[in-house]
Structure formats: C-alpha cells, structure tokens
Amino acid sequence: MSIVFRPYEDLDYSDVCRWWKQYPGWEQGVPERFLSDNGFVAELYGEPVGAVWVYLSSNSSIAWSEWLVCDPSLDARQKVVATSGLIDSATEYSLEQGCEFIFTSTKHTGLIRTFQKKGYSKTDEGMTNLVYINNPQGV
C-alpha cells in the first residue's frame, strides 16, 4: 500500500464533498469557502482518499485541525494509515508555523484513539459544538 500526502488543491473538493455526503449527518458536506488554504490530502495509488485542514490563529500560537475525512470505501487498514498520516501532516505543519497548541474535536472513537496515539490529550467530554451562521441560506 502506497499512501502519500500532499497539499490540498481546489480540484480535490468534489472528492471530499462526495465522501462527506456518504457519512450520516454530513450529507451537506462543508461549503468550500469554509475550508482553510492549509489543507492536506492523502493519495492511494495516485487517487485522493482523505483530507484534513488546519486553521491558524493570526495572533496566537494556536492551530485548529478539522474536517478530517476519508473515502468511506477504504478498507479499515487503509483508513488507519490515511488518517494517521493526515494527522501527522496537520500536526507537523502546525508546529512548523510556530503553534504550541493544536485543537481538534471529534466524537468518532477510532479518531480519538488515533489522535491519542499521536500525542493528543483528551480534554472535555460530553461537549456540544455550537456555531453561529451569519448567512444560513448560503450554507
């Protein structure tokens, strides 16, 4: 299995949007304008199979890693390798940018375990993420 990692490109959006729509609760995906310029893609045999984005603070040493998604047609081993490498890519990039604190949130137990194996610490449990949407029709 040969998985490589590269920067996200705009033409990857159709793939990641298709993946999101296959996961329950993510049918609407994430609007492209919400994605950071700092994204990473996993490729298996030259085809995109996963992605993640990093959001950097403009005035502090905090990064937010979010929207990690893999092609649901991957087998379990491929998902683990892709996910692990995407976390590494986002973490390394954040550290290179001088970040001291990298935040992420997920309810997926497999992702939680993978992040923890990568040195991430579990903080609050039972949290609810809230969002304010200025233009609900545009989401």
LINRACOR-V308789 format. One record per residue. N is the residue number from 1. RES is the residue in three letters. SS is DSSP state (a for helix, b for strand, c for the rest). D_CENTER is the distance of its C-alpha to the mean C-alpha in Angstrom with 2 decimals. Layout:
n:N res:RES ss:SS d_center:D_CENTER
n:N res:RES ss:SS d_center:D_CENTER
This chain:
n:1 res:MET ss:c d_center:21.26
n:2 res:SER ss:c d_center:20.02
n:3 res:ILE ss:b d_center:16.28
n:4 res:VAL ss:b d_center:15.70
n:5 res:PHE ss:b d_center:12.90
n:6 res:ARG ss:b d_center:13.41
n:7 res:PRO ss:b d_center:12.47
n:8 res:TYR ss:c d_center:11.08
n:9 res:GLU ss:c d_center:14.27
n:10 res:ASP ss:a d_center:15.31
n:11 res:LEU ss:a d_center:16.76
n:12 res:ASP ss:a d_center:13.51
n:13 res:TYR ss:a d_center:12.99
n:14 res:SER ss:a d_center:15.49
n:15 res:ASP ss:a d_center:13.78
n:16 res:VAL ss:a d_center:10.34
n:17 res:CYS ss:a d_center:12.54
n:18 res:ARG ss:a d_center:14.76
n:19 res:TRP ss:a d_center:12.26
n:20 res:TRP ss:a d_center:11.20
n:21 res:LYS ss:a d_center:14.95
n:22 res:GLN ss:c d_center:15.74
n:23 res:TYR ss:c d_center:14.14
n:24 res:PRO ss:c d_center:16.63
n:25 res:GLY ss:c d_center:16.01
n:26 res:TRP ss:c d_center:13.48
n:27 res:GLU ss:c d_center:16.36
n:28 res:GLN ss:c d_center:16.15
n:29 res:GLY ss:c d_center:12.59
n:30 res:VAL ss:c d_center:11.36
n:31 res:PRO ss:c d_center:14.09
n:32 res:GLU ss:a d_center:13.56
n:33 res:ARG ss:a d_center:15.28
n:34 res:PHE ss:a d_center:12.64
n:35 res:LEU ss:c d_center:10.06
n:36 res:SER ss:c d_center:10.58
n:37 res:ASP ss:c d_center:12.65
n:38 res:ASN ss:b d_center:10.59
n:39 res:GLY ss:b d_center:8.03
n:40 res:PHE ss:b d_center:8.16
n:41 res:VAL ss:b d_center:9.25
n:42 res:ALA ss:b d_center:10.79
n:43 res:GLU ss:b d_center:14.30
n:44 res:LEU ss:b d_center:16.86
n:45 res:TYR ss:c d_center:20.37
n:46 res:GLY ss:c d_center:19.38
n:47 res:GLU ss:b d_center:17.33
n:48 res:PRO ss:b d_center:13.61
n:49 res:VAL ss:b d_center:12.08
n:50 res:GLY ss:b d_center:8.27
n:51 res:ALA ss:b d_center:5.62
n:52 res:VAL ss:b d_center:2.79
n:53 res:TRP ss:b d_center:5.03
n:54 res:VAL ss:b d_center:7.62
n:55 res:TYR ss:b d_center:10.47
n:56 res:LEU ss:b d_center:13.76
n:57 res:SER ss:c d_center:16.83
n:58 res:SER ss:c d_center:19.91
n:59 res:ASN ss:c d_center:22.33
n:60 res:SER ss:c d_center:20.95
n:61 res:SER ss:c d_center:19.16
n:62 res:ILE ss:b d_center:16.10
n:63 res:ALA ss:b d_center:12.45
n:64 res:TRP ss:b d_center:9.66
n:65 res:SER ss:b d_center:6.08
n:66 res:GLU ss:b d_center:4.25
n:67 res:TRP ss:b d_center:3.77
n:68 res:LEU ss:b d_center:2.18
n:69 res:VAL ss:b d_center:5.70
n:70 res:CYS ss:b d_center:8.78
n:71 res:ASP ss:c d_center:12.23
n:72 res:PRO ss:c d_center:14.18
n:73 res:SER ss:c d_center:17.22
n:74 res:LEU ss:c d_center:16.18
n:75 res:ASP ss:c d_center:18.40
n:76 res:ALA ss:a d_center:17.43
n:77 res:ARG ss:a d_center:17.93
n:78 res:GLN ss:a d_center:15.89
n:79 res:LYS ss:a d_center:12.84
n:80 res:VAL ss:a d_center:13.46
n:81 res:VAL ss:a d_center:13.96
n:82 res:ALA ss:a d_center:10.96
n:83 res:THR ss:a d_center:8.58
n:84 res:SER ss:a d_center:10.85
n:85 res:GLY ss:a d_center:10.93
n:86 res:LEU ss:a d_center:7.31
n:87 res:ILE ss:a d_center:7.64
n:88 res:ASP ss:a d_center:10.97
n:89 res:SER ss:a d_center:10.14
n:90 res:ALA ss:a d_center:8.13
n:91 res:THR ss:a d_center:10.94
n:92 res:GLU ss:a d_center:13.67
n:93 res:TYR ss:a d_center:12.96
n:94 res:SER ss:a d_center:13.02
n:95 res:LEU ss:a d_center:16.17
n:96 res:GLU ss:a d_center:17.71
n:97 res:GLN ss:c d_center:17.48
n:98 res:GLY ss:c d_center:19.47
n:99 res:CYS ss:c d_center:17.13
n:100 res:GLU ss:c d_center:18.59
n:101 res:PHE ss:b d_center:16.27
n:102 res:ILE ss:b d_center:12.48
n:103 res:PHE ss:b d_center:11.49
n:104 res:THR ss:c d_center:8.80
n:105 res:SER ss:c d_center:9.91
n:106 res:THR ss:c d_center:9.98
n:107 res:LYS ss:c d_center:13.15
n:108 res:HIS ss:c d_center:12.46
n:109 res:THR ss:a d_center:14.97
n:110 res:GLY ss:a d_center:13.78
n:111 res:LEU ss:a d_center:10.40
n:112 res:ILE ss:a d_center:12.65
n:113 res:ARG ss:a d_center:15.01
n:114 res:THR ss:a d_center:12.72
n:115 res:PHE ss:a d_center:11.50
n:116 res:GLN ss:a d_center:15.23
n:117 res:LYS ss:a d_center:16.39
n:118 res:LYS ss:c d_center:14.50
n:119 res:GLY ss:c d_center:16.49
n:120 res:TYR ss:c d_center:14.51
n:121 res:SER ss:c d_center:17.06
n:122 res:LYS ss:c d_center:17.11
n:123 res:THR ss:c d_center:18.60
n:124 res:ASP ss:c d_center:19.47
n:125 res:GLU ss:c d_center:19.61
n:126 res:GLY ss:c d_center:20.56
n:127 res:MET ss:c d_center:18.96
n:128 res:THR ss:c d_center:18.54
n:129 res:ASN ss:c d_center:16.05
n:130 res:LEU ss:c d_center:18.17
n:131 res:VAL ss:c d_center:17.76
n:132 res:TYR ss:c d_center:20.59
n:133 res:ILE ss:c d_center:20.65
n:134 res:ASN ss:c d_center:23.31
n:135 res:ASN ss:c d_center:23.64
n:136 res:PRO ss:a d_center:23.01
n:137 res:GLN ss:a d_center:24.54
n:138 res:GLY ss:a d_center:22.07
n:139 res:VAL ss:c d_center:18.95
